[in-house]
Amino acid sequence: MDRSEITDNPVIKAYDHPSGGWGSLKSVAEKTLAEGLSVQTILEMLRKQNKADGYACVSCSWAKPAEPNLAEFCENGAKATVWEVTRKRCDRAFFARHRVSDLRQWPDHDLEKQGRLTTPLRYDATLDQYIPVKWADAFREIGAELQALDPDSAVFYVSGRASLETSYMWQLFARIYGSPNLPDSSNMCHESTSVGLPKSIGSPVGTVQIEDFDAADMLFFFGHNTGTNAPRLLHQVHDARKRGVPVITFNPLQERGLMRFKDPQSPTEMLSPDDGVKMSSDYFQIRPGGDIAAMTGIAKAVLALDDAALASGDPRVLDVAFIAEHCHGLAEFEVFVRAQTWEEIERCAGIDRDSLEHVGRLYATAKKVIANFGMGLTQHRHGTENVQMLCNLLLMRGNIGRPGAGISPIRGHSNVQGQRTVGVSEKPELVPLDVFAARYGFEPPRHKGLDTVEACKGIIDGSVRAFVSLGGNFSRAAPETALLEGAWRKLRLSVQISTKLNRNHLLPGEVTYILPCLGRIEEDLQASGKQHVSMEDSTACIHGSIGWSPPASPELLSEPKIVAELAKATVAGRSSIPWDEWVGDYSKVRDEIAAVYPSDFHDFNARFLQPGGFHRDLPACKREWKTENGKANFLTPSGFDVNPNIHVDGKDILSLMTIRSNDQFNTTVYGYDDRLRGIKGTRMVLLMNAEDMARLKLRDDDRVDVATYADDGVDRRVHDMRVHSFSIPKGAVAGYFPELNPLVPLWHHAKGSHTPASKAIPVEIIRR
């Protein structure tokens, strides 16, 4: 076990340097050498990253420009590449040396640090070890297990890594088998977007393309740590700030990426002694969950300015022509906004009236505004309303459906948005089931399947008997971790298609397999030759990806091959799908996608490798609203209260938000340092407001337990955390995902979307 990066004396010290810059380059170089790669080798690989003739980054889903920079990658994207092409191997010899019960004591970081999985494995309970298994035997045995189960008891999960081609095959396999249970990682992050946006504008995804940033004259950021979670977007923000464009940020923590940035691709900036470019013209540390209140304050200021313009005969501040032609619901929304008092807005947002009126004045004069947001909006009990409220703000001034403006949800994993586009969904109304039935000769299930929260409930109560996972580290990423992991071993069947060892592998069910697959960066050779795959980025552009590095092991199979073999072993003869033909030539899968989704994917094979990819046909971008009433809708929120069903009864309850570090992507932890927050050598830390610490008689480095405040009889707590004072609003506390996922109850989720409400968890701090 490699614990060299953990220290008993972690250092937490304010980090005053810009994001990017020399710190970024140094961090990538250190990770490169630690994985047994030379700097020259990784530079050659990175030269192909996010290029039309190269591979799409395996981490974030931010847009890939048609005219890329020489180095079109960020620090975390480079680390993701290093992590995948590592020289380290988690091979047969490793599993022969270690029992699974012993591996469960290892930190998550050390599990993945063992390197790439090389051979298919089956768990042997008598040995408490994984042992090698032949591919043919694994497929046959998994198929037999699935055939013996009720399809409604089987879950087919998809992480955001899988390509469009694989995702399309995967959901067809599940539906032919008879299961509608197709949760994916979007359920845990942007499901509030997928549920909220269609009611507002008739689209489940954003309306902004990368070129819109060049035309925008104002940018909003709500609840997104861009410097860690989508660093390449900083280049668009950097360019906007150099043009003098206001950038208004609302986030509980002061994140360096949206404060100062030094462009590593600019020799002038790198050699300059200054601290780079100031990224946010205004930065407001909002209370966790205070976003609706803050947006109400901005809207209230805009209405006041519109009242004054109307009284004086000046041009209206509201875009009345746009609203009259395209919108519905303004009157009710206006009544709500005018009824809210500034006292209540300030209390709930944690931002004063003068500041919000200042933002309102800026917004009232801007003509083309982009509103960007992340999980700081979606992972709340009122996450869907957060998203809809941001739409309301944009609709007031006609900022949807025109160049340089729009709503911009910043997605996480590289193809998490695209999987939904090609049918990965538990909701039957979102999938062309009639087309599938007619085209492939099978009858798909028509009832709603399980989403992530419902799948977790099913595992815990025993109604889910099989969990087949295409990528991911589900048990670690999902809420209610302790109950979920305790129940996992009661599953009849657990199958994980993976590239690296992770925590979920160490929770064997009665029958358990690890099926190692090719990574996206690796060359994929099939019957017709070298294959390409595709994915969709956050801006709804479809891109090709060409693997070119040698596979980590000759035993590895591609994801499409594994899916096809599982389907052949489980549902042979139950459809007309030629699985072997599709695997032999992925272009045939793309032809099928184009035939089923012609408006988005016509001429798929001819377009997907072109620089910049191609954009999906989104009616909202053209001011065509595919809502029930054919209009863009102002949707009035129910109120400001973050957790309306949780009553603290005078107790000293804090609101915990989970965060990711600079050395992390999703559940993958590259190291124990969070450079941009000044934390070195630990992830078991709680960041607290100094006044809260004084009130609770806590000092820096005191050890505490943190427990969820709930009255459902479940004891949820994480032990032995260090507390440290940090710049965070009073009443709020922050700590790392996924370590604090055990504190998120399954019932603590967004209304309507079931997105876990991980950004406002009521907790108590307990001195050890």
Disulfide bonds with the S-S distance in Angstrom:
none
